[in-house]
Amino acid sequence: MKIPLARGPISAGLIALVAGGPPGAGTGAGALAVSGLDALVAERMSGVENLIDDDVQLALFCLYELHYGGLDGVDDRWEWHPGLIGIRHRLEEPFEQWLRAEAGPVTASVRRPDQERPGSDGTAALLFELAGRDGGPSVSRHVARKATEEQLREFLIHKSVYQLKEADPHTWAIPRLSGRAKAALVEIQADEYGGGRPDRMHSAMFARTMTGTGLDGSYGAYIDVVPAISLASVNMMSLFGLNRRLRGAIAGHLAMYEMTSSRPNQLYGNGFRRLGFGAAVTAYFDEHVEADAVHEQIAGRDLAGGLVEAEPALLDDVLFGAAAVSCIDARFAAHLMDAWDSGRSSLLPQLAERSSS
């Protein structure tokens, strides 16, 4: 992915560091630069309360991206540089705490089973209860009924930071699981990756949706226009997927995604059809209507439920991961609808013009 434009001192320091060449041997100017960035992050994070912050989320996104496809021109040896791992930890620890605080009231309101071991069906029932709650303004209904072509393209741009690498954050969990939960996750991911057919990979299908509407379908093309809330949604998945101790959260996250996806994707497809777009554009959404109707049962009962059945202590983290999806999605929906209801772009105002260039 291209190196994004900095959005504050943390992301600026990080980008300058990794774009400046390969990491040194642990001494000299390179080590001093890492140490200086670490001190800056420690100082800045001590005063941050709302973690939906452009500078913080972009820095986290770039650090996580080193574990995916990397950043253009950045030496791959930065991926596991101890200094950068420490800086990532300084950023993701308060982000996780903030997510837990956001999701806390939701998870506390779930009716827990009387028995200590809820089992797979009991876990799935809790997740379906969460999935059935009203999460605030509905972007999918707006897309189906009212959205303009410009708003549809904005919607795709927001989603592209995840959809163009769809499934990758959840795949990190495969080696962290075993038995029934592992088999369930592999079954879901096989579909996400097209069952061995590159053209059927969901990320490839989303790229065709973008190009079919006149957008650039290459990964990261719009990184400079997506706001912090869109980055936070993807960073949350990377946080859960890359940390083994949060394997319950990534399982709950994927279960909630699958349980709440089928109907919205049907409405998204209808919205694009309403404005005259054909199957080349709507195929991605139509595929998810059918696939996610099956995946929701596998994810709820076999993935999340199977994990809790094997490791009952992970129930709280499964519910946390699921509730965090709802909280972030509600904030994202509010961001979009507030902008669109006011006649504004939902992309970063100072950079929005680049999205159409």
C-alpha positions in Angstrom: 0.0 0.0 0.0 1.2 3.5 -0.7 2.5 5.4 2.3 -0.3 7.7 3.6 0.0 11.3 4.5 0.6 12.0 8.2 -2.3 13.3 10.3 -0.3 14.4 13.4 3.0 14.1 15.2 2.7 10.3 16.0 1.9 9.3 12.4 4.4 11.8 11.0 7.2 10.4 13.2 6.3 6.8 12.4 6.2 7.4 8.6 9.4 9.4 8.6 11.1 6.6 10.6 10.1 3.6 8.5 10.4 5.5 5.1 13.9 6.5 6.0 15.5 3.1 5.3 15.9 -0.3 6.9 16.2 -0.5 10.7 19.7 -0.3 12.1 21.5 -2.8 14.2 20.1 -1.2 17.4 22.6 1.6 17.9 23.1 5.0 16.4 20.7 7.4 14.8 18.1 4.7 14.0 17.9 3.6 17.6 17.6 7.2 18.7 14.8 7.9 16.3 12.8 4.8 17.6 13.5 5.9 21.2 12.4 9.4 20.4 9.2 8.3 18.7 8.4 6.0 21.7 8.8 8.9 24.1 6.5 11.0 21.9 3.9 8.4 21.8 4.0 7.9 25.6 3.6 11.6 26.1 0.8 12.1 23.6 -1.2 9.0 24.7 -1.2 10.1 28.3 -3.6 12.9 27.3 -5.8 11.2 24.8 -9.4 10.4 25.9 -11.3 9.7 22.7 -9.3 7.0 20.8 -11.2 7.8 17.6 -8.4 10.2 16.8 -7.0 10.5 13.2 -3.3 10.6 14.3 -3.6 7.6 16.6 -5.7 5.5 14.3 -3.5 6.2 11.2 -0.3 5.3 13.2 -1.9 2.0 14.4 -3.1 1.3 10.9 0.4 1.7 9.5 1.9 -0.4 12.2 -0.6 -3.2 11.5 -0.2 -2.9 7.8 3.4 -4.0 8.2 2.0 -7.4 9.1 -0.2 -7.5 6.0 1.0 -6.4 2.6 3.4 -3.8 3.9 4.0 -0.2 2.9 5.4 0.9 -0.4 9.2 1.4 -0.1 9.3 0.3 3.6 11.8 -2.4 4.4 10.1 -5.6 5.6 12.5 -5.9 8.5 10.5 -3.1 10.3 7.6 -5.6 10.8 9.1 -7.2 13.9 11.5 -4.4 15.0 11.3 -4.5 18.8 11.0 -0.8 19.1 8.0 -0.6 16.7 6.3 -3.5 18.6 6.7 -1.5 21.8 5.2 1.6 20.1 2.4 -0.5 18.8 1.7 -1.8 22.3 1.6 1.8 23.6 -1.0 2.6 21.1 -3.1 -0.5 21.2 -3.3 -0.9 25.0 -5.4 2.3 25.5 -7.3 1.5 22.3 -8.3 -1.8 23.8 -9.3 -0.2 27.1 -11.4 2.3 25.2 -13.1 -0.4 23.2 -13.9 -2.3 26.5 -15.3 0.8 28.0 -17.5 1.4 24.9 -18.7 -2.2 24.8 -19.0 -2.7 28.5 -22.6 -1.5 28.9 -23.7 -3.7 26.0 -22.0 -6.9 27.3 -23.3 -6.2 30.8 -26.9 -6.1 29.5 -26.8 -9.5 27.9 -28.8 -12.2 29.8 -26.2 -14.7 30.9 -27.1 -18.4 31.3 -27.6 -19.8 34.8 -25.1 -22.6 34.2 -21.4 -21.9 34.4 -20.8 -23.5 31.0 -23.2 -22.1 28.4 -22.2 -24.5 25.6 -22.3 -23.7 21.9 -26.0 -23.2 21.6 -26.1 -21.0 24.7 -23.3 -18.9 23.4 -24.9 -18.6 20.0 -28.2 -17.5 21.6 -26.4 -14.7 23.4 -24.8 -13.6 20.2 -28.1 -13.7 18.3 -29.5 -11.5 21.1 -26.8 -8.9 20.6 -27.2 -9.1 16.8 -31.0 -8.5 17.1 -30.6 -5.1 18.9 -31.1 -1.8 17.1 -27.6 -0.3 16.6 -28.8 3.2 15.7 -29.2 4.8 12.2 -29.3 2.4 9.4 -26.8 3.0 6.6 -28.2 0.1 4.6 -31.8 1.4 4.6 -30.5 4.9 3.5 -28.5 3.3 0.7 -31.4 1.2 -0.5 -33.9 4.1 -0.5 -32.2 7.5 -0.8 -28.5 7.5 -1.3 -27.1 9.5 -4.2 -24.4 8.1 -6.5 -21.8 10.3 -4.7 -22.9 8.9 -1.4 -22.6 5.3 -2.7 -19.1 5.9 -3.8 -18.2 7.4 -0.4 -19.7 4.4 1.2 -17.4 2.1 -0.9 -14.4 4.2 -0.1 -15.0 3.9 3.6 -15.4 0.1 3.3 -12.4 -0.4 1.0 -9.8 -0.2 3.8 -11.2 -3.5 5.0 -13.1 -5.1 2.2 -10.1 -5.0 -0.2 -8.3 -7.4 2.3 -11.5 -9.0 3.5 -11.0 -12.0 5.8 -7.3 -11.4 6.4 -7.6 -10.0 10.0 -9.7 -13.0 11.0 -7.3 -15.5 9.5 -4.7 -14.6 12.1 -7.0 -16.6 14.5 -6.7 -19.9 12.7 -3.5 -21.1 14.4 -4.8 -19.8 17.8 -7.8 -22.2 17.7 -8.3 -25.9 17.7 -10.9 -28.5 17.2 -14.5 -27.5 16.3 -13.8 -23.7 16.4 -10.8 -24.0 14.1 -12.6 -26.2 11.6 -15.5 -23.7 11.6 -13.2 -20.7 11.0 -11.4 -22.5 8.1 -14.8 -23.3 6.5 -15.9 -19.6 6.7 -12.5 -18.4 5.4 -12.5 -20.8 2.5 -15.6 -19.1 1.2 -14.2 -15.6 1.9 -11.2 -16.5 -0.2 -13.3 -17.8 -3.1 -12.9 -21.5 -2.6 -9.6 -21.5 -4.5 -10.8 -19.3 -7.3 -9.0 -15.9 -7.3 -11.8 -14.1 -9.2 -14.3 -15.3 -6.5 -12.3 -13.9 -3.6 -14.5 -11.5 -1.8 -11.8 -8.8 -1.8 -11.5 -9.2 -5.6 -15.3 -9.0 -6.0 -15.3 -5.8 -4.0 -12.6 -4.3 -6.2 -14.8 -5.0 -9.2 -17.7 -3.2 -7.4 -15.4 -0.2 -7.0 -14.1 -0.1 -10.5 -17.7 -0.6 -11.8 -18.7 2.7 -10.1 -15.7 4.6 -11.5 -13.5 4.2 -8.4 -9.9 2.9 -8.0 -10.1 -0.7 -6.8 -6.5 -1.0 -5.7 -5.8 -1.5 -2.0 -5.1 1.7 -0.1 -5.9 4.1 -2.9 -8.2 6.2 -0.6 -6.3 5.9 2.6 -5.8 9.7 2.8 -9.6 10.4 2.7 -11.0 7.9 5.2 -11.6 9.3 8.7 -10.5 7.8 12.0 -13.7 5.9 12.6 -13.2 3.8 9.4 -9.6 3.1 10.4 -10.7 2.2 13.9 -13.0 -0.4 12.6 -10.2 -2.2 10.8 -7.7 -1.6 13.6 -10.1 -3.3 16.0 -9.9 -6.5 13.9 -6.2 -6.4 13.7 -5.9 -5.9 17.4 -8.1 -8.9 18.1 -6.5 -11.1 15.4 -2.9 -10.4 16.1 -3.1 -11.0 19.9 -3.6 -14.6 20.9 -5.0 -13.6 24.3 -7.9 -11.9 22.3 -8.8 -15.0 20.3 -12.2 -15.0 22.0 -12.8 -11.4 20.8 -11.9 -12.1 17.2 -14.2 -15.1 17.2 -17.0 -12.9 18.7 -16.2 -10.2 16.2 -16.5 -12.5 13.2 -19.7 -14.1 14.5 -21.3 -10.7 14.9 -20.2 -9.7 11.4 -21.8 -12.8 9.9 -24.9 -12.6 12.0 -25.6 -9.0 11.0 -24.5 -9.0 7.3 -27.1 -10.8 5.2 -30.0 -8.3 5.3 -27.8 -5.1 5.0 -26.0 -6.5 2.0 -29.4 -7.2 0.3 -30.3 -3.6 0.9 -26.9 -2.3 -0.4 -27.4 -4.3 -3.5 -30.9 -2.9 -4.0 -29.5 0.6 -3.5 -27.0 0.2 -6.3 -29.6 -1.4 -8.6 -32.0 1.5 -7.9 -29.4 3.8 -9.4 -28.9 1.6 -12.5 -25.8 -0.4 -11.6 -25.8 -3.9 -12.9 -24.5 -7.3 -11.8 -20.9 -6.4 -12.1 -21.3 -3.9 -9.2 -23.9 -5.7 -7.2 -22.4 -9.2 -7.3 -20.3 -8.6 -4.2 -23.4 -7.7 -2.1 -25.6 -10.5 -3.6 -22.9 -13.0 -2.8 -23.0 -12.0 0.9 -26.8 -12.3 1.1 -26.6 -16.1 0.5 -23.1 -16.8 2.0 -23.7 -15.0 5.3 -27.0 -16.6 5.9 -25.1 -19.9 6.1 -22.0 -18.4 7.8 -24.0 -16.9 10.7 -24.9 -20.4 12.0 -21.4 -21.7 11.6 -19.9 -18.6 13.2 -22.3 -18.5 16.1 -22.6 -22.1 17.0 -19.4 -23.8 15.8 -16.8 -21.0 15.9 -17.8 -18.9 18.9 -19.9 -21.5 20.5 -17.3 -24.2 20.0 -14.6 -22.0 21.4 -16.5 -21.2 24.5 -17.5 -24.9 24.9 -13.8 -25.8 24.9 -12.6 -22.7 26.9 -15.5 -21.4 29.0 -13.4 -18.6 30.4 -13.4 -16.9 27.0 -17.1 -16.2 27.0 -16.7 -12.6 28.2 -14.1 -11.9 25.5 -16.4 -13.4 22.8 -19.2 -11.1 23.9 -16.8 -8.2 24.1 -15.7 -8.8 20.5 -19.3 -9.0 19.3 -20.4 -5.9 21.3 -17.4 -3.9 20.0 -18.6 -4.5 16.5 -22.0 -3.0 17.3 -20.4 0.0 19.1 -18.0 0.9 16.3 -20.6 0.3 13.6 -23.0 2.6 15.4 -20.4 5.3 15.5 -19.6 4.8 11.8 -23.3 5.0 10.9 -23.8 8.1 12.9 -20.7 9.7 11.2 -22.1 8.9 7.7 -25.7 9.9 8.4 -24.7 13.2 10.2 -22.6 14.2 7.2 -25.1 13.2 4.6 -28.1 14.7 6.4 -26.1 18.0 6.5 -25.2 17.8 2.9 -21.5 17.3 3.6 -19.0 14.7 2.5 -18.3 11.9 5.0 -14.7 11.8 3.9 -12.0 13.9 5.4 -12.9 17.5 4.4 -9.4 18.7 3.6 -8.7 15.7 1.4 -12.1 14.8 0.0 -11.3 16.1 -3.5 -8.6 13.4 -4.0 -11.3 10.7 -3.8 -12.6 11.7 -7.3 -9.2 12.4 -8.9 
